[in-house]
């Protein structure tokens, strides 16, 4: 058994070290804007347990330069271990058309490089499902997923959908083999090691969660081979 954090953000090195001391072995660290991609790259080189993602969060689309798409492609091309995230839509923001354009471009790059994506979908899950229908082979994690049961059923029709949940009510609708655990730290003072208590509170079997994590990571062969060797040698 091991612990993992399926979705968090860049923070101080000591916070990752503290979580590792509590046996959280791996952290998928999401970018939100080109300005923090280099920091994530450098940190993941210093801490091999950090698995990097590069993406554009819908909150930050107004600050993009004209070069962001070329730059994202370059990061993914250089690093076969990198995923795409955090990307998506936020229905509480007024610029959904522009968000959709950026999200679409990120999905296109994920398809080109065959990388999983980490999706933010506040008040926009239906639109996201519509857009993902054009990418049936893309593996995706619905980060901090929270929606009514009909929307859960809609996403379950995607063969490569995973759900990161923080609510027991939502968790009850999702097959155990599709669930991952995240901290989303350091948002709202959350800690990386919160993943342990979250899984325990929701009653999940960590052996199942570990297998889910490895299944998800298997779609990034460069990472999966290394983790398999580290965990099972």
Secondary structure as UniProt FT lines:
FT   STRAND          3..9
FT   HELIX           13..21
FT   TURN            22..23
FT   STRAND          24..30
FT   HELIX           34..46
FT   TURN            48..49
FT   STRAND          50..54
FT   HELIX           58..63
FT   TURN            66..67
FT   HELIX           68..78
FT   TURN            80..81
FT   STRAND          83..88
FT   TURN            91..92
FT   HELIX           96..113
FT   STRAND          117..120
FT   TURN            122..123
FT   HELIX           125..132
FT   TURN            133..134
FT   TURN            136..137
FT   STRAND          140..145
FT   HELIX           149..156
FT   TURN            159..160
FT   STRAND          161..165
FT   HELIX           168..171
FT   TURN            172..173
FT   HELIX           176..178
FT   STRAND          179..180
FT   TURN            185..186
FT   HELIX           187..189
FT   TURN            192..193
FT   HELIX           194..202
FT   HELIX           206..217
FT   TURN            218..219
FT   HELIX           221..232
//
